[in-house]
Amino acid sequence: MINERPNEEFEDLQGIDNLTYLESLFEQYRREPETIPERWQEFFRQNAEDFQASPSVKPFSIFNPPAPSGGITQSEASRMALQGRVDQFIRAYRVRGHNQAKLDPLGLPRPVIPELDPAYHGLTDEHMDMHFSCDSIKPGVLLSLRALHQSLLNTYCRSIGVQFMHIDDLAVRQWLQQRMESCENRLIISLFAKSLLGRKVFLLKGPKALSLYLTLR
């Protein structure tokens, strides 16, 4: 049992930070007892067994996270973290992919967007052939990171630039996203539309043209 009448300096030590300090002081006492004040040497001599049996009180932090609980293994936790990075990578193309679209008729280079590089999200060549969940793009299908990257490039960075993530209406935003990503922004012409090819039937510009394009597929 710890001495009930320790010196006054010890009585003032309260809280997790002070207990952590006390642990470090005890470790220093174990290695080089002569380097700490004599009153602490005496205290640790009297209570050494209690300190050796006490668990660490080192607080958790982002640099010292608690061990995974709930039956999740370290491997599963790493995989979940990797999937989170892939989800952020997908979102980056939805938000900023239009900045890399090939819209300039002169073919001048567009500014490089760092967020569109897999490496920005910690995804490297070793991850390219790993398969990830992409339910928002192809429900129920696992895609390799390489195939996913190409699909995002086709959808958002070819000759059609789409800026839609600012839309407040979630239903509209999800509708646009599903329609564009499911066909990689390619026009799939219906039989009715094919019958109109070569005929001057209508001329639409702006939002109406986009609505028709998305409806005909």
N, C-alpha and C positions, 0 to 999 in steps of 0.2 A: 504493500500500500504506500502511496506517495506521502512523504512527510507533510503533516497537516500544518506545520509552521515554517514554510519556506521564507526566504528573505523577502523584503518589501518589493524589490524589483520584480520578482516572480509574481507576486500578488497582483501587480498592475498589468500582467500579460493576459489579455482577454481577446477573444475573436480568432477567426481562422488564420489571418495573416500572422498574428503573434505566435500561434501554435506552430505555424510553418517555420517561423524564425527560430523557435525553441528546438524544433527538430534539427535544423541546420547547425545550431549551436551544440547540440548533443553529438552530432556526427563529427564536428570539429573536436569535441572533447575526446571522442573515441580514437581519433587519429593522432591528435597532438594536444593532450590535456593541458600542457603548460601554457598554451597560447590563449586560453580564455581566463577571465577573472577568477581569482581564488575562491570567491564565494559561490560561483557557479560550479567550480570543480567539486567543492564540498557537497553542493546540492545534488549533483549527478552521482557522486559516490554513494550517497544515501538512497537514491531512487533509480539507480541504473537498471534494475530488473524491470521496473514498471515501464520505463521508456523502451526497453528492448521488446517488450510484449505488446506495446501499443501499435495500432495500425497507422499507416501514413495519413496525414490530414492534408495532403497536397490538394488544393482546389482544382476542379475541372476548368478547362479553358479551351479555346479553339486549338491551342497547341498541345493540350493534354485532355482529349475528349474521353468520355466514359466508354467502356467497352460496349459493343453492340449487345442489346438485350432482346428478349422476345424470340429467341431461337434463330436469329439471323446470324449467319456466319460472316467472317471477315470477307470471304470471297464474294458472298452475296451482296454485302454492303458496298464493296468496290464496284460490282457490276451495276448496282442501282445508281451509284454516283456517276458512272460512265454513261448510263442511259440519260441521266439528267443533263449531261454535257451535250449529248446528241440532240435532245429536245431544244436546248438553247441555240444550237447550230441551225436547226430547222426554223426556229422563230426569227433568227437573224436574216434569213433569206426572205421571209415574209415581210419583214419590216424594211429592209434596206436593199433587197435584190434589184429593185428598179433602178438603183444608182449604177448598176453594172450592165444594164440592158443596152443592146446595140441599136441605139436610136439615131446616131449621127450618120447621115448619108455619105459623109466624107470618110467615115471609118476611123475618125480620130480616137485615140485611146481615152477611156474613161478613168477617173481617179480610182485608185485602189481602195477598197473598203476592207479594213483589217478583219472585221467581224465575219466576213464571208470566207475566210480562210479556216479550214478545220484546225490548224495549229493554234489559232487564237483561242480555241475552246479546249486545248489540251488533247486534241485528237491527232494522232500521228500515223505514219505509214503502217505501223503494226496493228492499227485498229481498222484499216480500210476493208479487210475481208471478214471482219466480225459482223454478225447480224444483229440488228436492233429492231425493237418494236417501233412501227410507224403507223399506228392506227389512224392518225389524223390524215394520212396520205393514202395508205392502202390498208384498210381495216383487216385485221387478222393475218397480215402478211409480215414476215420478218425480212428486212432488206439489209444487204451488206452496206456498210458506210460508203463504199465506192459507188454502188448503184443509187443510193439515196442522194449523194452529192450530185451525180449526173442529172437525176430527176429534178432537183432544185434548180440547177443551172438551166435546164430546158424550160422550166416553168417560168422563172423570173428574170433570166438574164439573156434571153435571145432578142428577137426583134419586137417583143411586146413588153413594155414596162408597166407594172401594175403597182399602184400605191393605194392600199385599201385598209391597212391596219389601224388607221386613225378613225375609222367609222365607228360611231358609238353603238349602233344597233348590232348586238351580238349575232342575231339570226341572219342579218344581211351579210355580215362579215364571214360567218361560217359557210353560208351558201356560196359566196364568191370563192372562198378558199377551196371548198369541196369540188366545185365545178372546174376550177382551173387546174388544181393539182391532180385530179383524177385523169385528165387527158394531156397534162403537161402543156396546157395552153395551146393545144393544137385544135384546129377546127375540124370536127367530125361532121361531114356533110350528110344530112338526111336524104332520103329518096326524093322528098318534096323539093328540097333545096337544089338537088342535082337537076331536077327538071327545069329549074330557073336559070341554070348556067347558060351564058351566051345571050340572055334576054335582058333588055333594059327595063326592069320592072319597077325598081325603087332606088332611091339614093338617100342613105341615112348617114348622119354624122354625129359625133360626140357620144353621149351616154346611150342613145337609142341604138346606135350601131353596136356598142358593146353588149347591150341587152339581147339584141338579135343574135349576135355571134354566140353568146353563151346558151341561148335557147335552142338554136339549131343543132347543137352537138348531140 
